[in-house]
Amino acid sequence: MDHQYFHCPVPASPAAQARVPVLQKIDLITVSLPFVKPFATSVHSWAVKEALLLRLESEGVVGWAECVADPDPFYASETTHTVRHVFKDFLLPMLTPGQTIGALLQRWSPVRGHGMAKAMVENALLDLIARQQGRSLHELLGLPTRRIQSGISLGIQDSIPALLDAVAEAMSRPYHRVKLKIMQGKDVEWIGAVRAAYPQLALMADANGDYRLEHAPLLRELDAFQLTMIEQPLSYSDIVQHAALQRELRTPLCLDESIHDLDDARSALALHACRVVNIKQGRVGGMIESLRIAALCQRAGIDVWSGGMDETGIGRAFNLQLQAAPGFTLPGDTSETARYFSEDIVDPPVVLADDGFIDMPGGAGIGVAVQEDRVDRYTLQREHIR
């Protein structure tokens, strides 16, 4: 084990010194937006995006966040129902006006796990504070303005011809990389067909934990296709077996579901369990923890990128702001809004420039305007907490 990663310091974000404002209104809102096309992984298929939103209001200024938890436990153990419970009964009572965001995160530390719930609250507070200051969120976080690389994630298709059609459609836009979901029985032949059709395409595979270590010989066959990475092939909670698998593969492994916080990232690097880390800020506890993980990986020479959870425009805007950090070296799951929703709940939508890059939204906070009439239109439930 390489112990250096346990002793490597990471810098604190300037946003940790921002102070919690007095909140006059707190609302939890569940919305349901139909996907343009159903999205399937090795675990489940979704036809709609059911998202839990947090709306905070202070002195007429509104901050928003989107929890990345699903209503079901097929991606993670957290669900929108557990997030409601943990937020109302544990996180909110610890929120005190005037305390710094850093102190609040430390105060939450006795609450084991529940990174998605913590990220939702941290996100909304940071958006609110940045809007109150008339600054973009990435400025509040101490990050420069920069254009963001784009990437697209394609769900599991019914057949190889259907997969090739989906890739062709994706390549009609100038995405910087394509990610293909794979599962047992839809892997080597399927990836090989895409690679044969697109020899120069930046291509990666995402297994969502569908394989076991005994499948190492099969996964080794993917080395032939020059993939950028294979994401989370083994158990969603594993680090040790991924280290054993990485030693058998030329292709870099990427850990996603296994990384819940900075300590998990330290363990993964110390065990050499991966060569890439997917940072989903909504899963690891928020923007500040994500920046700490990115800084650790940058010092270790490990590539990181921003994973997506098929978010609405609110969550997508947070992901864009995060990718201004210098540690984000690979294209993330940052696609055009039109790939997922016919109508989003924010303006402006995400669109690609002619060179495939995405311009950072220019407004205060997360840079987009939440259209509350559309939020109302797609609302399943609204709960006034305060």
C-alpha positions in Angstrom: 0.0 0.0 0.0 1.3 3.5 -0.9 0.9 5.4 2.3 1.8 8.8 0.8 -1.8 9.5 -0.2 -3.0 9.4 3.4 -0.6 12.2 4.4 -1.0 14.4 1.3 -2.7 17.7 2.3 -5.4 19.2 0.1 -6.2 22.9 0.0 -9.5 24.3 1.5 -11.9 26.0 -0.9 -12.4 29.8 -0.3 -16.2 29.0 -0.3 -15.7 27.1 3.0 -15.4 30.6 4.6 -18.7 31.8 3.2 -21.4 32.2 5.9 -24.9 30.7 6.0 -27.5 33.4 5.5 -30.8 33.8 7.4 -33.4 31.7 5.5 -37.0 32.9 5.3 -38.3 30.1 3.1 -37.3 26.5 2.6 -39.1 24.2 0.1 -38.6 20.6 -1.0 -40.0 20.0 -4.4 -40.3 16.8 -6.3 -40.5 17.1 -10.1 -40.9 14.6 -12.9 -39.5 15.3 -16.3 -40.0 12.8 -19.2 -36.8 11.7 -20.9 -36.6 12.1 -24.7 -35.6 8.4 -24.7 -35.5 5.9 -21.8 -32.1 5.5 -20.3 -30.9 2.0 -19.4 -27.9 0.7 -17.4 -27.0 -2.8 -16.4 -29.1 -2.3 -13.3 -32.3 -0.5 -14.3 -34.1 1.6 -17.0 -35.7 5.0 -16.4 -38.2 6.7 -18.6 -38.5 9.9 -16.5 -36.3 12.0 -14.3 -37.8 12.2 -10.9 -35.7 14.8 -9.0 -35.9 16.3 -5.5 -35.2 20.0 -5.6 -34.3 22.3 -2.7 -35.3 25.9 -2.8 -33.9 28.4 -0.3 -34.9 32.0 0.0 -33.2 34.8 1.9 -34.1 38.5 1.7 -35.7 38.0 -1.7 -32.8 36.0 -3.2 -33.4 32.4 -4.2 -30.9 29.5 -4.3 -31.5 26.1 -5.8 -30.1 22.6 -5.7 -31.0 19.3 -7.1 -30.4 16.1 -5.2 -29.0 13.3 -7.4 -30.7 10.5 -5.5 -33.3 8.5 -7.4 -36.7 7.5 -6.0 -35.4 3.9 -6.2 -32.3 2.3 -4.7 -30.9 0.9 -8.0 -27.9 3.2 -8.3 -27.3 4.0 -4.6 -28.7 3.2 -1.2 -29.8 6.8 -0.8 -33.2 7.6 -2.3 -35.3 10.8 -2.4 -37.3 9.4 0.5 -34.1 8.9 2.7 -32.9 12.4 1.7 -36.1 14.0 2.9 -35.8 12.2 6.2 -32.1 13.0 6.8 -32.5 16.6 5.6 -35.5 17.5 7.8 -34.6 15.5 10.9 -30.8 15.8 11.1 -29.1 18.2 8.6 -31.5 21.2 8.8 -31.5 21.3 12.7 -27.7 21.7 12.6 -27.9 24.7 10.1 -27.3 27.9 12.0 -27.2 31.4 10.3 -23.8 33.0 10.5 -21.8 29.8 10.7 -19.3 29.1 7.9 -20.0 26.5 5.3 -16.9 24.7 6.4 -18.1 24.6 10.0 -21.4 23.3 8.9 -19.9 20.5 6.9 -17.8 19.6 10.0 -20.9 19.7 12.2 -22.6 17.2 9.9 -19.7 14.7 10.2 -21.5 12.6 12.9 -24.2 11.9 10.3 -22.7 8.8 8.6 -22.8 8.8 4.9 -25.8 10.5 3.2 -23.5 12.4 0.9 -26.4 13.1 -1.5 -28.5 14.8 1.2 -25.5 16.8 2.3 -24.6 17.8 -1.2 -28.2 19.0 -1.8 -28.0 21.4 1.1 -24.5 22.6 0.5 -25.3 23.2 -3.2 -28.3 25.3 -2.4 -26.5 27.4 0.1 -23.6 28.0 -2.2 -25.9 29.0 -5.0 -27.8 31.4 -2.7 -24.6 33.0 -1.3 -23.1 33.5 -4.8 -26.3 35.0 -6.1 -26.5 37.3 -3.0 -22.9 38.5 -3.8 -23.6 38.8 -7.6 -20.9 36.3 -8.4 -20.8 33.1 -10.3 -20.4 29.9 -8.3 -17.1 29.1 -9.7 -15.8 32.5 -8.7 -17.0 31.9 -5.1 -15.2 28.5 -5.2 -12.0 30.3 -6.3 -12.0 28.8 -9.8 -11.3 30.5 -13.2 -13.8 30.8 -16.0 -13.1 28.3 -18.7 -14.9 26.4 -21.4 -15.9 22.8 -20.6 -15.3 19.6 -22.5 -18.4 17.7 -23.5 -19.2 14.0 -23.3 -22.2 11.8 -23.9 -23.3 8.6 -22.1 -25.3 6.1 -24.1 -27.5 3.6 -22.3 -27.7 -0.1 -23.1 -29.3 -0.7 -26.5 -31.4 -3.6 -27.7 -29.0 -4.7 -30.4 -25.6 -3.9 -32.0 -27.2 -2.1 -35.0 -29.3 0.0 -32.5 -26.1 0.8 -30.6 -24.3 1.9 -33.8 -27.3 4.0 -34.7 -27.1 5.7 -31.3 -23.4 6.3 -31.7 -23.9 7.7 -35.1 -26.5 10.1 -33.8 -24.2 11.2 -31.0 -21.4 11.8 -33.4 -23.6 14.1 -35.5 -22.7 16.6 -32.7 -19.0 17.3 -31.9 -18.8 15.5 -28.5 -15.3 15.0 -27.2 -15.9 11.5 -26.0 -18.6 8.8 -25.9 -19.4 6.5 -23.0 -21.2 3.2 -23.6 -23.0 1.3 -20.9 -22.1 -2.4 -20.9 -23.3 -5.5 -19.1 -22.7 -9.2 -19.2 -23.6 -10.4 -22.6 -23.4 -6.9 -24.1 -19.7 -6.1 -23.8 -16.8 -7.3 -26.0 -18.6 -7.8 -29.3 -20.6 -4.6 -28.8 -17.6 -2.4 -28.0 -15.7 -4.1 -30.8 -18.4 -3.1 -33.3 -18.3 0.5 -32.3 -14.5 0.6 -32.3 -14.5 -0.9 -35.8 -16.9 1.7 -37.1 -15.1 4.6 -35.3 -11.3 3.8 -35.0 -10.4 7.3 -33.6 -13.3 7.9 -31.3 -12.5 8.6 -27.7 -14.5 5.8 -26.2 -15.1 4.4 -22.7 -17.2 1.7 -21.1 -19.3 1.8 -18.0 -20.4 -1.4 -16.3 -22.1 -0.1 -13.2 -20.7 -3.0 -11.2 -22.1 -5.8 -13.3 -18.9 -8.0 -13.3 -17.0 -10.0 -10.7 -13.2 -10.5 -10.4 -13.6 -13.9 -12.0 -14.6 -12.1 -15.2 -11.0 -10.6 -15.5 -10.2 -12.7 -18.6 -13.3 -11.4 -20.4 -12.6 -7.8 -19.3 -9.0 -8.2 -20.5 -10.4 -8.6 -24.0 -11.4 -5.0 -23.9 -7.7 -4.0 -23.9 -7.8 -4.5 -27.6 -10.0 -1.5 -28.2 -7.9 1.3 -26.8 -10.6 2.5 -24.4 -10.0 5.6 -22.4 -11.2 3.7 -19.3 -13.5 1.0 -18.0 -15.7 2.5 -15.3 -16.7 0.6 -12.2 -16.7 -3.0 -13.5 -16.9 -4.6 -10.1 -19.1 -4.1 -7.0 -20.4 -0.6 -6.3 -18.7 -0.7 -2.8 -15.4 -2.3 -3.7 -11.9 -0.9 -3.9 -9.7 -3.9 -3.1 -10.9 -6.2 -5.9 -10.6 -3.3 -8.4 -6.9 -3.0 -7.3 -6.4 -6.7 -8.2 -8.3 -6.3 -11.5 -6.3 -3.2 -12.5 -3.1 -5.2 -12.2 -4.4 -7.5 -14.9 -5.6 -4.9 -17.4 -3.8 -2.4 -19.6 -6.9 -0.3 -19.8 -7.3 2.2 -17.0 -10.0 1.5 -14.5 -12.2 4.3 -13.3 -13.9 4.2 -9.9 -17.3 5.8 -9.5 -19.8 4.3 -7.1 -16.9 3.2 -4.8 -15.8 6.8 -4.1 -18.0 8.5 -1.5 -15.6 11.0 0.0 -12.0 12.1 0.2 -11.0 9.2 2.4 -12.3 6.7 -0.2 -10.3 8.4 -2.8 -7.2 8.2 -0.6 -7.7 4.5 -0.1 -8.2 3.9 -3.9 -5.0 5.7 -4.8 -3.0 4.0 -2.0 -4.1 0.6 -3.3 -3.6 1.6 -6.9 -7.2 0.5 -7.5 -7.7 2.8 -10.5 -6.0 5.3 -12.8 -9.1 7.6 -13.2 -11.7 8.8 -10.7 -15.3 9.9 -11.6 -16.3 12.7 -9.2 -20.0 13.1 -8.9 -20.3 16.1 -6.7 -23.9 15.3 -5.8 -22.8 11.9 -4.5 -19.6 12.7 -2.6 -21.1 15.4 -0.4 -21.0 18.5 -2.6 -18.8 20.9 -4.4 -16.2 21.5 -1.6 -15.5 17.8 -1.0 -15.3 17.3 -4.8 -12.6 20.0 -5.1 -10.7 18.3 -2.3 -10.8 14.9 -4.1 -9.8 16.6 -7.4 -6.8 18.3 -5.8 -5.7 15.0 -4.3 -5.9 13.2 -7.6 -4.2 16.1 -9.4 -1.2 15.8 -7.1 -1.1 12.1 -7.7 -1.3 12.4 -11.4 -4.7 10.8 -11.6 -7.2 12.0 -14.1 -10.7 13.0 -12.9 -13.9 13.9 -14.6 -17.4 15.0 -13.7 -20.0 12.2 -13.9 -23.6 12.9 -14.5 -26.8 11.6 -13.1 -29.1 12.6 -15.9 -29.8 15.8 -14.0 -32.2 18.5 -14.9 -30.6 21.9 -15.8 -30.1 22.7 -12.1 -27.8 19.7 -11.4 -26.2 20.0 -14.8 -25.2 23.7 -14.0 -23.5 22.7 -10.8 -21.5 20.1 -12.7 -20.4 22.7 -15.3 -19.3 25.1 -12.5 -17.3 22.3 -10.8 -15.4 21.5 -14.0 -13.7 24.9 -14.0 -11.3 23.3 -11.5 -7.9 22.5 -13.0 -7.9 18.9 -11.9 -10.7 18.0 -14.3 -8.7 16.8 -17.2 -11.1 14.5 -19.1 -14.5 15.2 -20.7 -17.4 14.6 -18.3 -20.9 13.4 -18.7 -21.9 16.8 -19.8 -24.3 16.7 -22.7 -26.7 19.0 -24.4 -30.0 19.4 -22.7 -31.9 18.4 -25.8 -30.4 14.9 -25.5 -32.4 14.3 -22.4 -35.4 16.7 -22.1 -37.7 18.4 -24.6 -38.2 21.1 -22.0 -36.0 21.8 -19.1 -36.7 23.8 -15.9 -33.9 26.3 -16.5 -32.7 28.8 -19.1 -30.4 28.8 -20.9 -30.1 25.1 -21.9 -26.8 23.4 -22.4 -25.7 23.5 -26.0 -22.4 22.6 -27.7 -20.3 25.1 -29.6 -19.0 24.1 -33.0 -15.9 22.8 -31.5 -17.8 20.7 -28.9 -17.0 22.8 -25.9 -19.7 24.2 -23.6 -19.5 27.9 -22.5 -19.7 28.5 -18.8 -23.1 30.0 -17.9 -22.6 33.7 -17.3 -25.2 34.6 -14.6 -24.8 34.8 -10.9 -24.8 31.6 -8.8 -25.0 28.5 -11.0 -25.4 30.8 -14.0 -28.9 29.7 -15.1 -32.4 31.0 -14.3 -34.8 28.5 -12.8 -38.2 28.9 -14.5 -40.5 28.5 -11.6 -43.6 28.2 -13.8 -42.0 25.1 -15.4 -41.1 23.8 -12.0 -44.7 24.1 -11.0 -45.8 22.3 -14.2 -43.7 19.3 -13.5 -44.2 19.2 -9.7 -45.4 16.0 -8.1 -45.0 17.2 -4.5 -44.1 20.4 -2.8 -43.4 20.7 0.9 -43.0 24.0 2.7 -40.4 23.4 5.5 -40.3 27.0 6.6 
